[in-house]
Amino acid sequence: MNSLFDTYKLGSIELPNRVVMAPMTRVRASATGVPSVSAARYYAQRATAGLIVSEGISPSKQGQSEPNIPGLYNDEQESAWRPITQAVHEAGGRIFAQLMHGGRIGHPEINGMQPVGASAIAAQGTIFNSGGRLAFVTPVEMSVAQIQEQVEVFVDAAERAIAAGFDGVEIHGANGYLIQQFLSDNSNQRTDQYGGSHGNRARFAVEVATAVSDAIGADRVGIRFSPGGKFHDMNESDPAGLYGTVIEALNPLGLAYLHILETASDAINDDIRKAWTGPLIVNPATVGSARFVDKAAADRWLDRGADLIAFGRYYISNPDLVRRLREGIELAEPDLDTFYSGGDKGYIDYPEAPAV
Ligand SMILES: Cc1cc2nc3c(=O)[nH]c(=O)nc-3n(C[C@H](O)[C@H](O)[C@H](O)COP(=O)(O)O)c2cc1C
């Protein structure tokens, strides 16, 4: 069985271990999407991870979901990311940018724009804003030309990510954001080439992955999915068939990796492992699951064929997570109250375990 502490060659980069820091939104950017200065410290503190996947980054103003999410769609944001990626590299690490287009998971009171979606169907539920939670609004159903514009939005942000020093990008196709809104039947009722059959619902994801790969090289592009996941009001009636189709279409691209949350059954995930011909990252959890991903969950998935394992919440509170896992040092529990607020508190003040 592979060990978490084995090296791994991911595309053109060498990872010193198989521990991935999962993408985590921390809501500490400016109102205009400029990442905070402290983000350099936060990510550099976690640079012993085999790979860091950044918090979700808005690829356009239109694609912004929650408030104070960083962006990668203008020069000021791009420049502000440069010292962050540099700090990670100087600390010996590697970092991909997660490109997160909210689609209908957004609100005019947050970015001043009406969200767009696959169909004009609002998500059930609410989105947080500084003044309290807001009910989701009905998105504008995009024309085919508008969908093509969103593909270009991902390409532009990916090019900016590389210019800002990221080692690659992860396309966020999970957790009910725009790409999954095309995949899931309940949010996509289109009757054109982007709706209906599995192949049609997969089309947007595949077009984004293809266009981004053409722009920056497939070996620098990963994609994340939550097959069958319910977060943000998703409901995929046939995740096995749908993701079978998605993977068949993505395999020939030669992407750096596929990253899945454990939102489907073991049987479906095993089929995904068999069907996917490239590197597989598994995050053995769902959003909000009671148990955080720990070493036992990681080993279970390495045994089932995962190449790399993503850890989320324990990475918030254990900057030296790799060492703690390797040496069996107890993990610190994160403070849930500072996940999405608190400035430097709960962000860059978690200590490393003392030397033994
Ligand atoms: C504070 C927080 C923010 C998150 N933000 C993102 C995000 O921006 N993009 C994403 O794909 N997943 C996001 N997630 C989900 C995590 O990547 C991960 O899937 C989840 O926390 C389960 O893993 P864990 O048990 O190791 O925490 C977030 C989770 C948390 C706790």
The ligand as an ORCA input file, in Angstrom:
! r2SCAN-3c Opt
* xyz 0 1
  C     -13.699     26.753      6.150
  C     -13.916     25.876      4.944
  C     -13.887     26.437      3.678
  C     -14.014     25.632      2.531
  N     -13.899     26.197      1.299
  C     -13.838     25.419      0.189
  C     -13.497     25.975     -1.074
  O     -13.225     27.172     -1.224
  N     -13.469     25.129     -2.131
  C     -13.736     23.785     -2.020
  O     -13.681     23.064     -3.010
  N     -14.034     23.233     -0.817
  C     -14.062     24.010      0.276
  N     -14.293     23.440      1.515
  C     -14.414     21.978      1.639
  C     -13.049     21.345      1.990
  O     -12.154     21.438      0.899
  C     -13.206     19.856      2.383
  O     -13.791     19.188      1.306
  C     -14.062     19.651      3.634
  O     -13.665     20.524      4.674
  C     -13.976     18.192      4.142
  O     -12.645     17.817      4.483
  P     -12.139     17.796      6.033
  O     -12.977     16.802      6.773
  O     -10.708     17.376      5.966
  O     -12.321     19.178      6.563
  C     -14.212     24.239      2.668
  C     -14.284     23.685      3.957
  C     -14.122     24.478      5.075
  C     -14.143     23.842      6.443
*
